[in-house]
């Protein structure tokens, strides 16, 4: 049995937006579980990236906008978690 994920046109457009934005904004990820192995600049880049995600409402996508969330649907959150 094959499982195929399909999105509505709105969610597919959002998926494309997220993908493009991540290509342009995501810092290089260093594969290590120990933060002490990261350089100062890598910490700065990650903090900046988190702020950018937060300003778009993508850090907590389904959270209430009144509290800094994105006010988005679960489908939007699925796209963000799978990108």
MIRO-954827 format. One line per 2 residues: number of its first residue (from 1); their letters; for each residue x, y, z of N, C-alpha, C. Coordinates in steps of 0.1 Angstrom, whole numbers. Example, Ala and Ser with C-alpha at 12.3 -4.5 7.8 and 13.67 -1.06 7.14 Angstrom:
2
1 = as = 132,-57,78,123,-45,78,132,-33,78; 128,-22,71,137,-11,71,129,0,79
***
This chain:
83
1 = xx = 8,-12,0,0,0,0,9,12,0; 7,21,-9,14,34,-10,6,45,-3
3 = xx = 14,53,4,8,65,10,13,77,3; 4,85,-2,7,97,-9,1,109,-2
5 = xx = 10,118,2,5,131,8,2,141,-3; -10,146,-2,-13,157,-11,-19,169,-3
7 = xx = -16,180,-9,-21,193,-2,-31,200,-11; -39,208,-4,-48,217,-11,-39,227,-19
9 = xx = -45,234,-29,-37,244,-36,-31,255,-26; -39,259,-16,-35,269,-6,-23,264,2
11 = xx = -24,251,7,-13,246,15,-1,243,6; -3,239,-7,9,237,-16,16,250,-18
13 = xx = 8,261,-20,15,274,-22,23,278,-9; 17,275,2,24,278,15,37,269,16
15 = xx = 36,257,12,48,248,12,59,253,3; 55,258,-8,65,264,-17,71,277,-11
17 = xx = 63,285,-5,67,297,2,77,294,13; 74,284,21,83,280,32,96,274,26
19 = xx = 95,266,16,107,260,10,117,271,5; 111,281,-2,119,292,-8,125,300,3
21 = xx = 117,303,13,122,311,24,133,305,32; 132,291,34,142,284,41,155,284,33
23 = xx = 154,282,20,166,282,11,173,295,13; 166,306,15,172,320,15,176,324,29
25 = xx = 171,317,40,173,322,53,179,312,63; 178,300,61,182,290,71,197,290,71
27 = xx = 203,290,84,217,290,85,222,275,82; 235,274,80,241,261,78,240,253,91
29 = xx = 235,241,91,233,233,103,245,225,105; 250,226,117,262,218,122,257,206,129
31 = xx = 260,194,124,255,182,130,263,178,142; 259,183,154,265,179,166,255,181,177
33 = xx = 255,172,187,245,173,198,250,182,209; 263,186,209,269,194,220,270,208,215
35 = xx = 262,217,221,263,232,217,277,238,219; 285,232,228,299,237,230,307,235,217
37 = xx = 303,227,208,311,225,196,307,236,185; 298,244,188,294,255,178,302,267,181
39 = xx = 305,274,170,312,287,171,303,298,176; 308,309,180,300,320,184,291,325,173
41 = xx = 297,325,161,289,330,149,277,320,146; 279,307,148,268,298,146,257,300,156
43 = xx = 261,303,169,250,306,179,243,319,175; 250,329,170,244,342,166,234,339,154
45 = xx = 239,331,144,231,328,132,218,321,136; 219,311,145,207,304,150,198,313,157
47 = xx = 203,322,166,194,331,173,187,340,163; 194,345,153,188,353,143,177,346,135
49 = xx = 180,333,131,171,325,124,158,323,133; 159,320,145,148,319,154,139,331,155
51 = xx = 146,343,155,139,356,155,131,357,142; 137,354,131,130,355,118,118,345,117
53 = xx = 120,333,122,109,324,123,97,330,131; 101,335,143,91,341,152,84,352,146
55 = xx = 91,361,138,84,373,132,74,368,122; 76,357,116,67,352,106,56,344,112
57 = xx = 57,341,125,47,333,132,49,318,130; 61,314,125,64,300,122,71,293,133
59 = xx = 75,300,144,81,293,155,70,285,163; 59,291,165,47,285,171,35,287,162
61 = xx = 35,279,151,25,282,140,10,282,144; 7,273,153,-8,272,156,-11,280,169
63 = xx = -1,286,175,-4,295,186,-12,307,183; -19,312,193,-26,325,191,-17,336,188
65 = xx = -21,344,178,-13,356,174,-12,366,185; -21,366,194,-21,375,206,-9,372,215
67 = xx = -4,360,214,7,356,223,20,352,214; 20,357,202,32,356,194,32,344,185
69 = xx = 21,336,184,20,325,175,16,329,161; 15,320,153,12,323,139,-3,323,135
71 = xx = -11,317,144,-26,316,141,-29,308,129; -20,298,126,-21,290,114,-28,277,117
73 = xx = -32,270,107,-39,257,108,-29,246,111; -34,234,115,-26,223,117,-19,219,104
75 = xx = -26,220,93,-20,217,80,-8,226,77; -8,238,81,3,247,79,15,242,89
77 = xx = 11,238,101,21,233,110,28,220,105; 20,212,98,26,200,93,36,203,82
79 = xx = 33,213,74,42,217,64,55,222,70; 54,231,80,65,236,87,74,225,94
81 = xx = 67,216,100,75,205,107,81,195,97; 76,195,85,82,185,76,92,191,66
83 = x = 94,204,67,103,210,57,117,209,61
***
